[in-house]
Amino acid sequence: MSIFHYIFAVSIILSGSTTAAPSHKSPSCDVILQPNYPRTGCYYKCYSPKRGWIKGTHNDGTSCQHTKFPRSPGQCMRGVCIANEVEIPKVNATTIGKLCDGKYRGVWDEYGERVINVGICLQGSCTPYYKLESMHRNIKQKVFAKKYHRCPQENHYGRHALGDCHYYCQQENEWFYGFYESNYNSACKTFGSKRTSGYCCEGRCISKAYCGQEIDDASSRSVSTAEVSSIL
């Protein structure tokens, strides 16, 4: 008889666990995903009656409240709440001690050290974009957007191999980027997950110069000589 009671008790417990509503402390997804929800971060975890637990990052541009600067409105960018540039003072992207323009144009890191890469004003500091790639894999697309491509192509005369096929110029006190020309002067190396040695091509490091289109100087000279002879 005791065995029967034991089995009956276990069946009651199991049936109750399947019908009981899950307990959760996080807000409902219907609440936390509303545009006007007072969020302090761009990562969310919420419960949906139809889908269960859901977690992820808010879309770029979603409003948020910056925690480092109380009551400072901000916007989500790749899962990070960035304070609006007009609300708070920031470390300058080009000259230390002045206000940051809130954009990526700069050659100083958060410690005031000069770097070869530009950065984005993140939480009041100009952070080189390569430090953000591990957290935001698409950050490079934001940094090198077409609207910032205003520098003409430039030849590379240095002896060292380039670690980045972009270079930067200032126009009216603002930073923009351009490409090194694709030739044998623009040797490059990348040191990411896959090390690559080659030549620059429109901001990328590929295996061949001239963007993979080899130029035969000898044949070009012979063609030009034949054209001159025909003219004479």
N, C-alpha and C positions, 0 to 999 in steps of 0.2 A: 504493500500500500504506500509506503514511503517513497518507493521508486516512482510510482505513478504520480504522486504529488510533486516530486522533483521535476519529472518530464513536463508536467502541466505548467509549473512555474516558469521553466525555461522557455516554453512556447509562448507564454504571455509576455515575457520580457522581449523576445525576438520580434513578436508582432507589434509591440509598442514602439520599438526602435525604428521600425520601418514607416510607421504612420505619424510619428511625432515630428513637428516642424523643427528644422535645424535651428539651433541657437547661434546667433552671430552678433558681434558687436559693431561691425562695419555698417554704414548706412545702406539703404536699398539703392540699387542701380538707378531706379526712377528718380531718386533724389540727388545722388552724387554726380550724375552725368548731366544735370541741368546746367545751362550756360551761366546762370547767376548764382550757382552754389559757392559759398565762401571757402574756397579751397586754398590751402597753404602750400601745396605741392602739386606736381604734375603726374605723380604716380597714384593710381587708384586701385582699390580692391573692394568690391561690392558684391551683394547677393541679389540674384534674379530668381524669382519663383520658377521660371521656365528653364533657365540655363544653369542655375546653381551659382557657384562662386565664379566671378569674373575679375581678372586683373589686367592692367595694362597702363599705358601712358596716354595722357590727353593729347589731342591734336595740337599742332603748332598754332599759336595765336589764341589759345584758350586763356581766359583771364585767370589770374591767381594773385594771392597776397604774399609778398616777399617776407620771409621770416627774419632775415638778417636786418632789414630795415622795416620796422613795424609800420603797418598801415600804408605801406608803399605798394601801389598796384603794379602788377607785372604781367608778362605773357609767357606761356609755355613755349619752349623751343627744344625739341628732341628730349623731352622728359625733364627739363630743367626750368625752374621758374626764374626768369630774368626780369629784374626791375626795369620799369620804363625809364629811359634815359633822361626824360625831362623832370623827373621827380627827385632824384638824388644825385649828389656829386659822385664822380667816379675817378679812378686813376686814369690819367690821360694815355691815349694810345700812341701819341707821338712825342709829347713833351711832358716830363714828370712834373706833377704839381698843379696842373690845370685840369679842366673838366674833360672827361672822355666823350667822344662824339657818339658812342654807343654802337659803332659799326666796326667792321673787321680791319679797317685801315690802320695799321700800326706795325712797328717793328720792335716793340718792347714787350717783355713778358711781365708777369705780375710782380717780379722782384726788381724791375727796372733794368734788367739786363737786355742788351741788344741781341736779337735773334734773326735768323735768315727768313723765318716764316712770319706771315701776318697772324693776327689774333682776333678774337671776338671778345667784346666787353661782356664778361660773365660774372655776375654778382659783384660788380664794382671793380673788377680787375681785368686787364687785357690779357687773355690767356691764349697762347699759340694754339692754332687749330689742331696740330698733331697731338697735343695733350688731350684733346677731346674725342679723338677718333675711336678710342677704345670704348667710350660710353655712348657716342653718337656716330654710328658708322656712316651716316650721310652728311656729316658736317662739312665735308669738302665741297659738296655741291652748293651749299649755302655760301661758303667763303668765296668760291670761284664762280659766282653767278655771272651771266653774260653782261649784266648792267655795270659790273665793275671792271670789265675788260676794255680798258681805254689806252693802255700803253702800247706803242708800236713794237714790232719784233726787234729784238736786239741781239747782236752777235756777242758771243762769249770769248773773251781774250785771256782769261785766267788759265793757269796751268793745272789747277785741280779739277777733278771730276765734280760735276754738279750734283748736289743732293736733292735739288728741286728744280724742275724745268720752268718754273715761273720766276719772274722778277717783278719788282715793284717800283712805281714811280709816283711822284706827287704832282698833282694838278690843282692849283688854287687851294693849297694847304690840305688837300684830301688825298688819301692813298688809293691807288688802283693797281691792277696787275697786267702783265703782258707775258708773252712767250719768248724764250730764247729761240733763235733761228735753228732750223734743223740742218746741221752740217757737221763736219768732223770736228769742229771746234767745240761743239756742245756735247761732249762726252758726259755721261751721267751714271749714277749708281743709286739704287734704292735699297733701303735696309729694313723693309717691312718683314712680313711673314715669309715672303719669297724675295731673296736678293736678286737684283737684276742689274746688269751692266749693259750699256748701250749708248744711244744718242737721243737727244730730246726731239720730240715731235708734238707740237701744239700742247705743251704742258705735260706730256707723258714721256716716260723713258722706255724706248723700244729698242730692238736689237740692231736695227740698221739706220744709217744716217739718211737724210733727205726723205724722212717719213717712209722709208722702204723703197723709194724710187732711186736707184743708183744712176748717177750721171756719168757718162763716159766722156771725159774731157777731150780725149784724143779724137774721137769721132766727131765731136762738136767742132773742133778746130779744123778738121779735114773738110767738113761741110762748108764752113765759112770760107775757107780758102778756095774751094771750088766755085762758090758763088761770086767771089771777087774776080776770079779768072774769067768767068763767063761774062761779067760786066765789062772787063777790059777787052 
